[in-house]
Amino acid sequence: MSRRCELTAKGPQVGHKVSHSNIKTKRRFLPNLCNVTMISDVLGRSVRLRVSTNALKSVDHRGGLDAYLLKAKATDLSPRALELKRQIEKKTLAAAS
């Protein structure tokens, strides 16, 4: 399982652990990922995603999973999230016409 957010594509970063004597050692800064069940209003079902806590705040701010996915760039989304976005777009177009 990769350590990458499915909505924001946030992944591990590399930096230094600095000791008191200023010796620098390589380390990894991992994103704060959570397994979350989100509800899609358009699809009428729940979806399990591995998401960073920062993405959770963004989803809440934009008004839910559907609104977030419709506005998100396709390059940032994981294949599962991209498929969800396509399904939501398809359903909203069918409901509009």
N, C-alpha and C positions, 0 to 999 in steps of 0.2 A: 504494500500500500504506500503510495507516494505521499510525501509531506507537502502537499500543495492544496490550496483552497480551490474548491470547484467553481466558485463564483468570481473571485478576484484574481486568481492565478498567483496568489502570494505564496512564496516558497522560502526555503532556508537561505539565510545570508551568511557570509563568512566575515569574521573579524578577529580581533585579538583579545585574549584574556591577559590583562596587565597586572603583574604582581606588585607588591609593595616596593621591591627593588627595581621596578620598571622593566622586568623581563617579559617579552611578549611571546605568547604561545597561541597558535591557531585554535579557533573554536568556531562552532556553528551556532547561529541564532535561529531557532526554529519558530515557525509561526504558531500561534495559539489556536489549534484546530479542535473543533467539537463535532461529534456526530449529532446531527439535528434532524428532526422530522418537521418539515414545513408543509403547510397546506396551500394548495393551488386552488383559488376560487373558480377560475375559468374551467380547469379540468375536473374539478370536484373530487380531488383525491389528495392524499398526503404523499410526500416525497422525502426520502432519506438522503441527506447530503452531508459531506464532510466539509465544513465551512469554518473560516476563521471568525473570531469574535468581532473583528472589525467589519466583516461582511454582514454579520447579523445586525449590527447597528445600521449599516447602509440599507439593508432590506427593510428594516423597520421604518427608517426615515423616508424611503421612497414610497411606502404604502403597501408593502407586501411583496411576495415572491414574484407574482405575475408582472407587476409594474417594474420591478428591478430587472427581470430577465428581458423584458421588451426594450428597455433602455440600454442594456449592457452591450458591449462590443463582443462580437463573435470570437475574436482572437483571445479574449480573457477567459472565456468559458471552457469548462471541460467538455468532453464529448457527450456525457450524460446531460449536463446542463444545456448544451446546445440543442440536443434532441427535445428537451422540455420546452425550450424557447420556440422551436419550430412548431410543436404541438399547440402551444398557446397562441401563436400567431395564426395558425390555421383555424383554430376554434373561434378566435375573435373576428376573423374575416368572414367566417360562415355565419356568425351571429349578426354581424353588421349588415349583411346582404339579405 
